[in-house]
Amino acid sequence: MLAGVLLHDILARRASTDGSGPFLTCYVSAPEARPDRTELSARSFANWVAKTANLLTDEIGLDPGDRVELRLAADHPGHWMTLIWVMAAWQAGLTVTDRNGDVVVDGPRPPASTPTVPAYAASLHPLGLGLRDLPPGWLDFSSAALAQPDDWFGEGPEDADAVAWEVARVERSFAELTSVTPSARRGLVVDPRSAWDAVQECLAAPLLGGGSSVVAIGVDETTRARIAVDEKVEP
């Protein structure tokens, strides 16, 4: 067991003590329609994380130190599906990376080439609905995750100094993830510039400070202003 408290420990504590309040609200632009909205409480977010971590360890058989190649983060850094995969990998003691993964995670339109490692496509549907007719070798993430147990009984990372994040030349250990400035407010994050920005602003900061995040992806200024009012975002 690690002496320090890590992000997944904080998520578990929040899910048990303040699980019903909003934790992550995600708006994604939709053609000729109001943006898709997904709201996850700390409890529902932790449930998705636990199922995904169980998929990684029990179904795929990964061990602490193995690598999750999260291609999904490159094109959809602030999406709730991306952030679930990030936290699930950390809960299982795995490294999130953008290359040479022991498992690959892509968006709803993965490449036609057959992968050489276990590979999952995430639908990005606001309700997490699954995908059909995927290329050979690709599995639907939602279907696979929802079949997993709701509870996590794994041990997590074996070493706080092990690499948790290795994406786009940014490298952080599990211990360093808790050095992000905490946020106690309900903050609006607009079109995160990178996956690391999204992880800090939408996930780590509100977990550490007891706040919550509203992520607006691809919406215009007028819609962002309406979202800020509707969601009671704090300046």
N, C-alpha and C positions, 0 to 999 in steps of 0.2 A: 504494500500500500504506500501511496505517496503522502509525504507529510503535508504538502501544500494543497490548497483547494484549487481545483482547475475549473474551467468553464462548464464542463459537463456536470460537475458537482453542483455548481450554482444553479444550472437549469433544473436539476432534479429537486433541489431545495425549493426553488420558486414554484415549480409545478405542484409540490405538495402543500405549500403554505399560502400561495396566492395564484392558484391554477386557473381560475375562471376569468380573470381580467385579460384584456387584449394585450398581446405581446408583439405580434407581427401582423400588420395589415398591408396587403400588397395590391396596388392598382396597376393594371397593364392595359395599354391602349388596345382597342378593338376597332376594326374597320367600320366606319359609319354607324357606330353605336357607342353607348356609354362604356367606359373602361371596365374590364373585368375586375371584380373585387374579391379578394380572399382574405378572411380574417382568422388568425390562429391565436387562441389563448396559449398561455405557457403550458397548460396541460395537453392541449391538442398538438402543439408543436413538439413537446417531449414525447408524445405517443408516436408520431411519425418518425422521430429520431430513433426511438427504441426499436421500432419495427425495421428500420433501415439498417441499424447497427446489427440486429439479429440476422438480417439477410447477409450482411458482409461477413459475419463470423460463422454462423451456423450453416447457412446455405452454401456460400462460396468457400468458406474455410480459411479466411484470412486471419493472420496473427498480428499482434502489435509490431509495428515497424514496416508492415507491408504498405503498398502504395495504391491510392485511389486516383486515377487519372480523370479529373473532373473537367472534361471538355465543355460541359454545360456552363461552367462559370465564365468562359471567354465571351460568349454571346449573350448570356443572361445572368450577369453578376449579382443583381439584387433580387432576383426572383426567389419566391419562397421555396421552390423545389431545390434550387441551388443551395440555399442556406441550410435546409434540412440535411442534404448530403454532406455538407461541410461538418455540421455538428455530429452527425452519425459517425463519420470517419474518426473524428476526435474522440468520441465516446468509446470507440473500439480500439483506440490507440494507434490509428493509422495515419499515414502522411497524405495530405491532400497535395496533389501535384498536377502539372500540365504535360507530363511526358512519362513514358516508360512505366505505366501502371500495371498492377496485378489484376485490376479490374478497370473497365472503361465506362464512363457515364456521359452520354450525349443527350441532345435535345430530341424533339419529336421527329426530326428528319435525319437520321444517322446515315453515314455513307454506305453505299451498296457493297463495298468490299467486306468480306467476311473477317471478323475480328479473330485474333489469335488467343485472346484471354476472355474471361467472362465479360459480357457487354450488355448495358442496359440503356434504354431510351426513355426519357422522361417526357410526359405529354405536355406539361405546362398548362393543362386545363385548370380553370379556377377551382374546380371541385376535386381535382386529382384523378379524373377519369382516365382509363387506360387507353392504350394504342392497339391498333390492329394492322395486319399486313406489313409487318416490319421486314427489313432485309434479312437474309439468312444469317444466323448467328447472333442476332439481336433479340433481347427479351424486353418485355414491357415492365418498367419499374413498378408502376402502381399495383399491378396484379401480383407481382412477386412480393412486394413489401406488405401489402394488406393481408397476405397469407401468414405472416410471421406473428409470433407472440407479442402482446402489448407491453410486456415488462422486460427490462434489461437486467440481467444478472451477471454480466461480464465484469472483468476487472479494470478495463481501460488501459491507458498507457502504463508501461512498466518503468519508464524513466521520464521525469519532468523535463529533462534537457534534450529528449529526443525531438526530432524534427516533426512538427505538426503541419507546417505550411511551406510549400516550395513551389511557388507559382510566379511566373514572370519576373524572375530574379529577386523576388522577395522571399526570405527564409526566416521562419520564426519557430521557436521551440514551444512545447506545451506550456511551460512556465511563462514564457514571454507573452502569451496571448492575454494574460491577465494584467499586462502593463498598459493596456488601452485606457484612455481617459473615460471614467464612468459617466453615464448620463441617467439622471433621474426623471427627465421630462419625456413627454410624448413628442417625438421629433419627426419632422418630415425630411425624407431623403429623396432627392430628385435625380434620376438617371445616374446611379453610381458610376464613376469613371472607370473603375477597375474592380476585379473580384476582391482584392485586399481592402479597398475602400469600403465595399459593401459589407465585408465581414466585420470590419471595425465599427462602422456607423450603425448597421442594422442588427447586428448580432451581439458582438462583444460588449460595446458600450452600454446598451440597455440592460444586458444581463448583469453586468458589474454594478450598475447604478440603480437598478430597480425600475428603469423606464420602459418605454415601448417605442416601436418604430412604425411609421407609415411610409411605405416606399411607393413612389410614383414613377412608372416607367413608360416613356414615350407619350406622355399626355401633354396637351398644350397649356399655355400659361393660365388661361381662363379656367380650365378644368382643375389645374393645380390649386388655384385660389379657392375654388369651391370645395375641393377635397380638404384643404387646410381648415376651413370653417366646419365642415361636416364632421371631421374627425377630432375637432378640438385640439389641433396641434398647437404646441407652445412655441413661442418665438425663441 
